[in-house]
Amino acid sequence: MKYLVTVAETVGEEWLQPHLFRFGASSLLNDVLLQRQKLATGHYSGPDYVTID
């Protein structure tokens, strides 16, 4: 939801179309993994912890 609000506030609601705005699931998964690791250890892991697209 935050991504959609950011897009709407930045470039306008007309950009909220599937063919114009999307995010990849792999980058979303990487972010979730990094956040879980930070919660568990108190710090972020290095770039070798997740895949880089």
N, C-alpha and C positions, 0 to 999 in steps of 0.2 A: 504494500500500500504506500509506503514511504517513497518508493521509486516513482510510482504513478503521480503522487502529489508533486514531487520534484520536477518531473517532466512538465506537468500542467502549469506549474508556477514559473518555470524557466522559459519554455518555448510555446506554451499555449495548449489548450485542450485538443485542438485539431491534430496534434502530434500523437495523441493517445490511440493510435491505430496499430494493430498487430504487425503490419508490414513496415511500419516506420520505427517502432520502438519495441525492443525485446532485450532480454538479457539471457546469457547462456547458463544452463543448469550447472555446467562444470565450474564456472566461476562462483556461482552461488554455493555450491557444495564446498569449494575451497574455503570460502569465507566462514561457513558454518563450522568446518573442521578447525580452522584457526581460532575461532571464538571459543569452541569447546576446550581446546588445548589451553588457551589463556585462562579460562575458568578453573581448569584442573591444576595448572602449575603456577599461575600468577604471572606468566609472561608468554609472549608470542614465540612460536617456533620459527626456525629458519626456513629459507625457501625450499629446502629439500624435504620438508614435511608434507607438502602438497604438490600436486602436479601444476606446472605452469603451462598455460595454453599459449 
